[in-house]
Amino acid sequence: MLKKLIVSSVLAVCCSFSQAADVPSAWAITWTGFQAYGEYRPDIEITGTFSGVDANHNGVIERSELTTFKILPFHGYNENFLACPAGTFPVVTCKVDSFSYVIGGQLQFIASHTEFFDYPSRPYSNIYAFDSGQGAVFSTNEWRPNDNYRFDITPQTVMTVVPTVLTVPVPEPEGYAMLGAGLLLLAGLHSRRKKQ
């Protein structure tokens, strides 16, 4: 019986480690230096974050393994492109068309955020598009051409991806105490049976 108890405890510990391995990891993106407004602009920076689980253990976070993807673009949005906020005005569409991050290596993605304003007099939309191979584009069909601009990548453009700390739920101390108390109780019962 004690042997079974020890084996069960070891299995429980192993299961907890395997679950911890499936906790999402997170990274921060910094994308700096673009061709914009007719010149190279080293001061333009786009930042973001993403998280994912390498479920198939191939060293690559693929689109299907992504849990969050956020870009902080030019107008202050910081939404998860995998789940747009609910609401009816404006109507918002977010999507990540493709994504691949070789852990510790290259990041590639295509993502967009579209807002549709259904004003009776003049409906219009804003589109924010991000392509790691091209750059970033903001466009509006509100007939204000000065509001349309693009940031193109150049040989000087630098994208850095660094790991960040992802807040994950940690078991409460009470849970560990209950587990310990349960194991002690089982050991006591086993000892008592042995004496009888």
QUIDADA-V172779 format. One record per residue. RES is the residue in one letter. OMEGA is omega as a letter, one per 30 degrees, with the letter a starting at -180 (NA if undefined). Layout:
((RES | OMEGA) (RES | OMEGA))
This chain:
((M | l) (L | l) (K | l) (K | l) (L | a) (I | l) (V | l) (S | l) (S | l) (V | l) (L | l) (A | l) (V | l) (C | l) (C | l) (S | l) (F | a) (S | l) (Q | l) (A | l) (A | a) (D | l) (V | a) (P | l) (S | a) (A | a) (W | l) (A | a) (I | l) (T | a) (W | a) (T | l) (G | a) (F | l) (Q | a) (A | l) (Y | l) (G | a) (E | l) (Y | a) (R | a) (P | a) (D | a) (I | a) (E | l) (I | a) (T | l) (G | l) (T | l) (F | l) (S | a) (G | l) (V | l) (D | a) (A | a) (N | l) (H | l) (N | l) (G | a) (V | l) (I | a) (E | a) (R | a) (S | a) (E | a) (L | l) (T | l) (T | l) (F | a) (K | l) (I | l) (L | a) (P | a) (F | a) (H | l) (G | l) (Y | l) (N | a) (E | l) (N | a) (F | l) (L | a) (A | l) (C | l) (P | l) (A | l) (G | a) (T | a) (F | f) (P | l) (V | a) (V | l) (T | l) (C | l) (K | l) (V | a) (D | l) (S | a) (F | l) (S | l) (Y | l) (V | a) (I | a) (G | a) (G | a) (Q | l) (L | l) (Q | l) (F | l) (I | a) (A | l) (S | l) (H | a) (T | l) (E | l) (F | l) (F | a) (D | l) (Y | a) (P | a) (S | a) (R | l) (P | l) (Y | l) (S | l) (N | l) (I | l) (Y | a) (A | a) (F | l) (D | a) (S | l) (G | a) (Q | a) (G | a) (A | a) (V | l) (F | l) (S | l) (T | l) (N | a) (E | l) (W | l) (R | a) (P | a) (N | l) (D | l) (N | l) (Y | l) (R | l) (F | a) (D | l) (I | l) (T | l) (P | l) (Q | a) (T | a) (V | l) (M | l) (T | l) (V | a) (V | l) (P | l) (T | l) (V | l) (L | l) (T | l) (V | l) (P | l) (V | l) (P | l) (E | l) (P | l) (E | l) (G | l) (Y | l) (A | l) (M | l) (L | l) (G | l) (A | l) (G | l) (L | l) (L | l) (L | l) (L | l) (A | l) (G | l) (L | l) (H | l) (S | a) (R | l) (R | a) (K | a) (K | a) (Q | NA))
